[in-house]
Amino acid sequence: MEIDQIKTFLAVATFGGFHRAAEGLRISQPAVSARIKALEDSLGTSLFARSRSGLTLSEAGRILRPYAEELLRTASLASQAVHELKPASAGPLQIAAAHSISVYFLPDFLKRFQRAYPKVVISIRAGHSKEVLEMVLNQEAEIGLARSLNHPEVETQSLRDDPLLLVGHPKHGPTRSRRARLEEVASWPLVFYERGSSDWTLTHGLFRRAGLVPNVALEVDTIETAKRMVDRGLGMAFLPQLAVGQELRSGKLATIKLLDAEPLGRSIDVIHPRHRPLRKEAQAFLQVIKEAVKESSRIKQRVRRSVRGS
């Protein structure tokens, strides 16, 4: 039983197929098949079963999975322990972040981190969530902040929810009732942004699954531009809660609740390589951002309890 075989087993289990696992691991499909066969031969049993719904774990595969995850976690900790014996390497801490996360989420946490670690230089690269994942996998970034990402080569921890909300100007357009059916929304002028991003894909998918074609009045390049267009009464838009919280609290924008569609739920995730040791600076950054998110969550809970009790 080899580490590469375990990694490949978990990739196939995560992606639900050999082809997608090969793409995720960036190796050939025959290599994936060979590793799985070698692992099954060493264990003397099949780990996957084919059904009408696709490739699924066999009973043996389901039993193996938690042990495989723990084995890789232990291997990573062992590598980390040895890595920490080496002198700290020079160079800035490389962080990759989705565009909206770098604008609306990172600044407050960076301020907190730099107060605690003033000598650490940070370099931030922005991109779509898939680009953030690629930067982490390609060793162009040590830590990534992205939307709802899972990949067998990275550790993922969700920091907070950040759903997409349908928002409009409170005095312009058909938003007075603050409630609408998706078919109605499809006929309204809509503002879409960041073609190819996870937000763009989620929003288009919402209409596509309902068999509807949205009335796209404008396509713009950033969330901030889309927000300004909505503020000017040029259309409605599905925007991240993180990006519009201040405008919603001040009444500059208003949310419209969809009566016949599930909310576009997603999360802000922090990712880092599963099998590549992190420098102490990167470990410190992870610790600071996780503690800050927990503290923010506790404050919000206290405020909610206070409001309910008043």
C-alpha positions in Angstrom: 0.0 0.0 0.0 1.6 3.2 -1.2 0.9 6.9 -0.5 0.2 7.6 -4.2 -2.3 4.7 -4.3 -4.1 6.1 -1.3 -4.2 9.6 -2.8 -5.6 8.2 -6.0 -8.2 6.1 -4.2 -9.5 9.2 -2.3 -9.5 11.2 -5.6 -11.7 8.6 -7.3 -14.0 8.5 -4.3 -14.2 12.3 -4.2 -14.8 12.9 -7.9 -16.8 9.7 -8.6 -14.9 8.5 -11.6 -11.4 7.7 -13.0 -11.4 10.4 -15.7 -12.2 13.3 -13.3 -9.8 11.9 -10.7 -7.1 11.9 -13.4 -7.8 15.5 -14.3 -7.8 16.5 -10.6 -4.5 14.7 -9.9 -3.1 15.8 -13.3 -2.0 12.3 -14.3 -3.2 10.0 -17.1 -6.3 7.9 -16.7 -4.3 4.7 -17.2 -2.1 5.7 -14.3 -5.2 6.1 -12.1 -6.5 2.7 -13.2 -3.1 1.1 -12.5 -2.8 2.6 -9.0 -6.4 1.5 -8.0 -5.8 -2.0 -9.4 -2.5 -2.3 -7.4 -4.2 -1.1 -4.3 -7.1 -3.6 -4.8 -4.6 -6.4 -5.5 -2.7 -5.6 -2.2 -6.0 -5.7 -0.2 -7.5 -8.6 -2.1 -10.8 -6.9 -2.7 -12.6 -4.4 -5.0 -12.9 -0.9 -3.6 -15.4 0.5 -6.2 -18.7 -0.8 -7.7 -20.4 0.4 -10.9 -24.1 1.1 -10.9 -26.6 3.0 -12.9 -25.8 6.1 -10.9 -22.1 5.7 -11.7 -19.0 4.7 -9.8 -19.6 4.2 -6.0 -17.5 2.8 -3.1 -17.9 -0.8 -2.3 -18.4 -1.9 1.3 -14.6 -2.4 1.5 -14.1 1.1 0.0 -16.4 2.7 2.5 -14.5 1.0 5.4 -11.1 2.0 3.9 -11.9 5.7 3.3 -11.6 7.1 6.9 -8.4 5.2 7.4 -7.0 6.5 4.1 -7.8 10.0 5.1 -6.2 9.6 8.5 -3.1 7.9 6.8 -2.6 10.9 4.5 -3.1 13.3 7.4 -0.5 11.5 9.4 2.0 11.6 6.5 1.4 15.3 6.1 2.1 15.9 9.9 5.2 13.8 9.7 6.5 15.8 6.7 5.5 19.1 8.5 7.5 18.1 11.6 10.7 17.4 9.6 10.2 20.5 7.5 10.1 22.7 10.7 13.6 21.6 11.6 14.9 23.5 8.5 15.7 27.2 8.6 12.8 29.4 7.6 12.9 30.2 3.9 12.9 33.8 2.7 10.2 35.3 0.5 6.7 36.7 1.1 3.8 34.7 2.2 1.9 33.9 -1.0 -1.9 34.0 -0.7 -4.4 33.5 -3.5 -7.9 34.7 -3.1 -11.1 35.0 -5.2 -11.7 38.5 -6.4 -14.6 39.3 -4.0 -12.9 37.7 -1.0 -9.7 39.8 -1.5 -11.9 43.0 -1.7 -14.5 42.4 1.0 -13.1 39.7 3.3 -9.3 39.8 3.5 -8.5 43.4 4.5 -9.8 43.2 8.1 -8.0 39.9 8.7 -4.8 41.1 7.1 -4.8 44.1 9.5 -5.1 41.7 12.4 -2.4 39.4 11.1 0.1 42.2 10.5 -0.4 43.5 14.0 0.6 40.1 15.4 3.3 39.5 12.8 4.6 42.8 11.5 7.7 41.4 9.9 5.9 39.0 7.6 5.6 40.3 4.0 2.4 39.2 2.2 1.8 38.8 -1.5 -1.8 38.5 -2.7 -2.9 37.2 -6.1 -6.6 37.4 -7.1 -8.5 35.2 -9.5 -11.7 33.1 -9.9 -12.1 30.2 -7.4 -10.8 27.6 -9.9 -7.8 29.8 -10.6 -7.1 30.0 -6.8 -7.2 26.2 -6.6 -4.7 26.0 -9.5 -2.4 28.5 -7.9 -2.3 26.4 -4.7 -1.8 23.1 -6.6 0.9 24.6 -8.8 2.8 25.9 -5.7 2.2 29.5 -6.8 0.4 30.2 -3.4 0.7 28.6 0.0 -2.8 29.4 1.1 -6.0 30.0 -1.0 -9.3 31.6 -0.1 -12.1 30.6 -2.5 -15.7 29.6 -2.8 -17.0 26.1 -1.9 -13.9 24.1 -3.0 -13.2 20.4 -2.5 -10.2 18.6 -4.1 -8.4 15.6 -2.8 -5.0 17.4 -3.0 -6.0 20.2 -0.6 -7.3 20.5 2.9 -10.5 22.6 3.0 -12.1 24.4 5.9 -15.2 26.5 5.6 -14.9 29.8 7.3 -18.4 31.2 6.9 -21.5 31.1 4.7 -21.8 33.7 2.0 -24.9 33.1 -0.1 -25.8 34.9 -3.3 -28.7 37.3 -2.7 -31.0 38.8 -5.3 -30.9 42.5 -4.7 -32.3 45.6 -6.3 -32.8 49.3 -5.7 -35.6 49.8 -3.1 -37.4 52.4 -5.1 -36.6 51.4 -8.7 -38.0 48.4 -10.5 -40.4 45.6 -9.4 -39.0 45.2 -5.9 -41.7 46.7 -3.7 -43.2 43.4 -2.5 -39.7 42.0 -1.8 -40.9 38.6 -3.0 -41.1 37.0 -6.4 -41.2 33.8 -8.4 -38.2 32.8 -10.5 -40.2 33.1 -13.7 -40.9 36.8 -12.8 -37.3 37.4 -12.0 -36.2 35.9 -15.4 -38.2 38.7 -17.1 -36.6 41.5 -15.1 -33.5 43.3 -16.3 -30.6 41.5 -14.6 -26.9 42.4 -14.2 -24.4 39.6 -14.4 -20.7 39.9 -13.6 -17.4 38.0 -13.8 -18.3 35.7 -16.7 -16.8 32.2 -15.9 -16.7 32.8 -12.1 -18.5 30.5 -9.7 -21.1 33.3 -9.0 -21.8 33.5 -12.8 -22.1 29.8 -13.1 -24.4 29.4 -10.0 -26.7 32.2 -11.2 -27.0 30.9 -14.8 -27.5 27.4 -13.4 -30.5 28.5 -11.3 -32.4 29.6 -14.4 -31.2 26.7 -16.6 -32.5 24.1 -14.1 -35.9 25.8 -14.2 -35.9 25.9 -18.0 -35.8 29.7 -18.0 -33.7 32.2 -20.0 -32.7 35.3 -17.9 -33.1 38.7 -19.3 -29.5 39.8 -19.0 -29.5 43.6 -19.4 -25.8 44.1 -18.5 -22.7 42.0 -18.2 -19.9 43.7 -16.2 -16.4 42.7 -15.0 -16.6 43.1 -11.2 -19.0 42.8 -8.3 -18.5 46.4 -7.4 -19.5 47.5 -10.9 -22.6 45.3 -10.8 -23.5 46.8 -7.4 -23.2 50.3 -8.8 -25.5 49.4 -11.7 -28.1 48.1 -9.3 -27.7 51.2 -7.1 -28.5 53.3 -10.3 -31.7 51.3 -10.9 -30.4 49.7 -14.1 -31.3 46.1 -13.0 -31.3 43.5 -10.3 -28.4 41.2 -9.5 -27.4 38.1 -7.5 -24.6 39.4 -5.3 -22.6 37.9 -2.4 -24.0 38.7 1.0 -20.5 39.7 2.0 -20.4 42.4 -0.7 -23.8 44.0 0.0 -24.1 43.8 3.8 -23.5 47.5 4.4 -25.9 48.6 1.6 -28.6 46.4 2.9 -28.2 47.7 6.5 -28.3 51.3 5.3 -31.3 50.7 3.0 -29.5 51.6 -0.2 -30.3 48.1 -1.6 -33.1 45.6 -0.9 -33.2 41.9 -1.1 -35.9 40.0 -3.0 -36.9 36.6 -1.7 -37.4 33.8 -4.2 -40.6 31.9 -3.5 -40.0 28.9 -5.7 -36.2 28.4 -5.7 -33.6 27.2 -3.3 -31.2 29.9 -2.0 -27.8 30.0 -3.8 -25.8 28.7 -0.8 -22.0 28.6 -0.8 -19.2 29.2 1.6 -15.9 31.0 2.0 -13.2 28.3 2.3 -9.5 28.4 3.2 -7.4 25.8 1.4 -3.8 24.7 1.6 -1.9 21.7 0.2 -2.7 18.4 1.8 0.7 16.9 1.3 3.1 19.9 1.2 4.4 21.3 4.4 3.4 24.9 5.3 5.9 27.4 6.5 5.5 28.8 10.0 4.2 32.1 8.5 1.5 30.3 6.6 0.5 28.3 9.7 0.3 31.5 11.7 -1.9 33.1 9.0 -4.3 30.1 9.1 -4.5 30.3 12.9 -5.2 34.0 12.9 -7.9 33.9 10.3 -9.7 30.9 11.9 -9.6 32.6 15.3 -10.9 35.8 13.9 -13.8 34.1 12.1 -14.8 32.3 15.3 -14.7 35.5 17.3 -16.8 37.3 14.7 -19.3 34.4 14.8 -19.5 34.6 18.6 -20.1 38.4 18.5 -23.0 37.9 15.9 -24.6 35.3 18.1 -24.5 37.5 21.2 -26.0 40.4 19.1 -28.8 38.1 17.9 -29.6 36.9 21.4 -29.6 40.5 22.7 -32.0 41.6 19.9 -34.3 38.6 20.6 -34.3 39.4 24.4 -35.1 43.1 24.0 
